[in-house]
């Protein structure tokens, strides 16, 4: 069994009787009002530093993207079609991937999967190597300039351990951010898509809910009203480490062939 398979099976098997149902987020962007209460609640609870609010001249959004100091980000997308204007709002967050590339490449074990199936960075173990940053297919994880360590959403691990919902979900006034057991959230999300289709919103679709996708499904998935690219999300994200074992095996075979060819050439030359 490859190292990749072993890490994938680390939860829930490694937790035994202490393993909990996998928890996650379902973000229904169709009812997001862009209030940014989730951003504020996240910062307040987790002690996330201010990130220098800025006006980009492209949107009313003042945080612009996820990063080490923005663990929840509400994107504002302005659309004009057929003489009409509409705003798409979407509260983005770490996806807590089933196959988490950031965790796979971490050399220190600073990134680990919790008993709830979420992915967390241990800041006291992180050495700031930065390997996790390019590994993330969503550009979520980042380092702080002040200390060089990696930071991202923990899905409020400290709150989960005492039976409380994450701060962002608790603060959301419209229930756009829904927290709960992942399987239940997926079922609820599929019903919501059917409801929107019946009401004429034919563009409604789910994103990252499929366990058969390139990251094995996400612990934080979304209902979108347009293509993922419109929201700045990759259409077909993959875990870049999923074929790593096969790549190294192929490289080993190629190296062996090369060494053999060189040895044969040297032996022939000497003769």
Secondary structure, DSSP 8 states (H G I E B T S, - for coil): --HHHHHHTHHHHTTGGG----EEEEEEGGG-----HHHHHHHHHHT---------SS-S-SS-S-BTTBSEEEEEEEEEETTEEEEEEEEEE---BSS-HHHHH-SSS-EEE-TTS-EEE-TTT-----HHHHH-TT---EE-TTT--EE----SHHHHTTT---HHHHH-SS--EEEEEHHHHHHHHHHHHHHHHHTT-TT-EEES--TTSTTS-BSEEEEESS-GGGGT--TT---TTTTHHHHHHHHHHHHHHHHHHHHHHHHHHH-
